[in-house]
Amino acid sequence: MFDEIKGFAVTLKRLFQPKLTIQYPDERRYLHTRFRGLPVLRVNPETGQTLCVACCLCERICPPEAIRLYMSGEDSDRASDRTVVNYHLRVSRCMFCGLCAQVCPTDAITMSHEFELATQDRDGLLKVEGELAQMGELVSPWPIGGPQVR
């Protein structure tokens, strides 16, 4: 009986508070600076190339194996001879955990505020290097406070 009274009290208290409705497509909710959305690749502004040095740490640390790197010079012992040919991110597998951004030695990967990823086909859930670099141009590197959109 006491639980029902507590439930009614919560209902009565909320009944007289102002309603907080957001008109979604026109109005957006505030996203905190440390919000973790889609991992994106950062680009060097002078050269236009991604900052990835093909160390493959992001691929190794990814728990659901959402990241796959395709490289040239894989047989070489020296890391400076390897270059990324293609970078694939399977969004349907990504947990948005941010481990790939934390482990990256060159800060080539950062977490964006991109979270509206709905699509009609499965091909839209595979992001390649060019798409991730385009999204990464809008995001600055992780400062101490977290990712920030310019």
Contacts in CASP RR format, 6 or more apart in sequence:
PFRMAT RR
TARGET T0000
AUTHOR 0000-0000-0000
METHOD contacts of the structure
MODEL  1
MFDEIKGFAVTLKRLFQPKLTIQYPDERRYLHTRFRGLPVLRVNPETGQT
LCVACCLCERICPPEAIRLYMSGEDSDRASDRTVVNYHLRVSRCMFCGLC
AQVCPTDAITMSHEFELATQDRDGLLKVEGELAQMGELVSPWPIGGPQVR
22 28 0 8 1.000
22 29 0 8 1.000
31 113 0 8 1.000
33 145 0 8 1.000
33 146 0 8 1.000
33 147 0 8 1.000
33 148 0 8 1.000
34 145 0 8 1.000
34 146 0 8 1.000
34 147 0 8 1.000
35 111 0 8 1.000
35 113 0 8 1.000
35 115 0 8 1.000
35 147 0 8 1.000
36 96 0 8 1.000
36 97 0 8 1.000
36 98 0 8 1.000
36 111 0 8 1.000
36 147 0 8 1.000
37 96 0 8 1.000
37 111 0 8 1.000
37 112 0 8 1.000
37 113 0 8 1.000
37 114 0 8 1.000
37 115 0 8 1.000
38 89 0 8 1.000
38 91 0 8 1.000
38 94 0 8 1.000
38 96 0 8 1.000
38 111 0 8 1.000
38 112 0 8 1.000
38 114 0 8 1.000
38 115 0 8 1.000
38 117 0 8 1.000
38 127 0 8 1.000
38 135 0 8 1.000
39 67 0 8 1.000
39 89 0 8 1.000
39 94 0 8 1.000
39 96 0 8 1.000
39 98 0 8 1.000
39 100 0 8 1.000
39 101 0 8 1.000
39 109 0 8 1.000
39 110 0 8 1.000
39 111 0 8 1.000
39 112 0 8 1.000
39 132 0 8 1.000
40 109 0 8 1.000
40 110 0 8 1.000
40 111 0 8 1.000
40 112 0 8 1.000
40 114 0 8 1.000
40 132 0 8 1.000
40 133 0 8 1.000
40 135 0 8 1.000
40 136 0 8 1.000
40 139 0 8 1.000
41 50 0 8 1.000
41 51 0 8 1.000
41 52 0 8 1.000
41 87 0 8 1.000
41 108 0 8 1.000
41 109 0 8 1.000
41 129 0 8 1.000
41 130 0 8 1.000
41 132 0 8 1.000
41 133 0 8 1.000
41 136 0 8 1.000
42 50 0 8 1.000
42 51 0 8 1.000
42 107 0 8 1.000
42 108 0 8 1.000
42 109 0 8 1.000
42 110 0 8 1.000
42 133 0 8 1.000
42 136 0 8 1.000
42 139 0 8 1.000
42 141 0 8 1.000
43 49 0 8 1.000
43 50 0 8 1.000
43 51 0 8 1.000
43 133 0 8 1.000
43 136 0 8 1.000
43 137 0 8 1.000
44 50 0 8 1.000
44 51 0 8 1.000
50 84 0 8 1.000
50 87 0 8 1.000
50 108 0 8 1.000
50 129 0 8 1.000
50 133 0 8 1.000
51 106 0 8 1.000
51 107 0 8 1.000
51 108 0 8 1.000
52 84 0 8 1.000
52 87 0 8 1.000
52 106 0 8 1.000
52 108 0 8 1.000
52 109 0 8 1.000
53 79 0 8 1.000
53 82 0 8 1.000
53 105 0 8 1.000
53 106 0 8 1.000
53 108 0 8 1.000
54 69 0 8 1.000
54 71 0 8 1.000
54 79 0 8 1.000
54 82 0 8 1.000
54 83 0 8 1.000
54 84 0 8 1.000
55 79 0 8 1.000
55 105 0 8 1.000
56 69 0 8 1.000
56 71 0 8 1.000
57 103 0 8 1.000
57 104 0 8 1.000
57 105 0 8 1.000
58 67 0 8 1.000
58 69 0 8 1.000
58 100 0 8 1.000
58 103 0 8 1.000
58 104 0 8 1.000
58 109 0 8 1.000
59 65 0 8 1.000
59 67 0 8 1.000
59 68 0 8 1.000
59 69 0 8 1.000
61 99 0 8 1.000
61 100 0 8 1.000
61 103 0 8 1.000
62 99 0 8 1.000
62 100 0 8 1.000
63 95 0 8 1.000
63 97 0 8 1.000
63 99 0 8 1.000
64 93 0 8 1.000
64 94 0 8 1.000
64 95 0 8 1.000
65 93 0 8 1.000
66 89 0 8 1.000
66 90 0 8 1.000
66 91 0 8 1.000
66 93 0 8 1.000
66 94 0 8 1.000
66 95 0 8 1.000
67 87 0 8 1.000
67 88 0 8 1.000
67 89 0 8 1.000
67 90 0 8 1.000
67 100 0 8 1.000
68 87 0 8 1.000
68 88 0 8 1.000
68 90 0 8 1.000
69 84 0 8 1.000
69 86 0 8 1.000
69 87 0 8 1.000
69 88 0 8 1.000
70 84 0 8 1.000
70 85 0 8 1.000
70 86 0 8 1.000
70 87 0 8 1.000
70 88 0 8 1.000
71 82 0 8 1.000
71 83 0 8 1.000
71 84 0 8 1.000
71 85 0 8 1.000
72 82 0 8 1.000
72 83 0 8 1.000
72 85 0 8 1.000
73 81 0 8 1.000
73 82 0 8 1.000
73 83 0 8 1.000
74 82 0 8 1.000
76 82 0 8 1.000
84 129 0 8 1.000
86 128 0 8 1.000
86 129 0 8 1.000
87 128 0 8 1.000
87 129 0 8 1.000
87 132 0 8 1.000
88 126 0 8 1.000
88 127 0 8 1.000
88 128 0 8 1.000
88 129 0 8 1.000
89 126 0 8 1.000
89 127 0 8 1.000
89 128 0 8 1.000
89 132 0 8 1.000
90 125 0 8 1.000
90 126 0 8 1.000
91 117 0 8 1.000
91 124 0 8 1.000
91 125 0 8 1.000
91 126 0 8 1.000
91 127 0 8 1.000
92 122 0 8 1.000
92 125 0 8 1.000
96 111 0 8 1.000
98 111 0 8 1.000
100 109 0 8 1.000
101 107 0 8 1.000
101 109 0 8 1.000
101 110 0 8 1.000
101 111 0 8 1.000
101 142 0 8 1.000
107 141 0 8 1.000
107 142 0 8 1.000
110 136 0 8 1.000
110 139 0 8 1.000
110 140 0 8 1.000
110 141 0 8 1.000
110 142 0 8 1.000
110 147 0 8 1.000
111 139 0 8 1.000
111 142 0 8 1.000
111 147 0 8 1.000
112 135 0 8 1.000
112 136 0 8 1.000
112 138 0 8 1.000
112 139 0 8 1.000
112 147 0 8 1.000
112 149 0 8 1.000
113 139 0 8 1.000
113 147 0 8 1.000
113 149 0 8 1.000
114 135 0 8 1.000
117 125 0 8 1.000
119 125 0 8 1.000
138 149 0 8 1.000
138 150 0 8 1.000
139 147 0 8 1.000
139 148 0 8 1.000
139 149 0 8 1.000
139 150 0 8 1.000
140 147 0 8 1.000
140 148 0 8 1.000
140 149 0 8 1.000
140 150 0 8 1.000
END
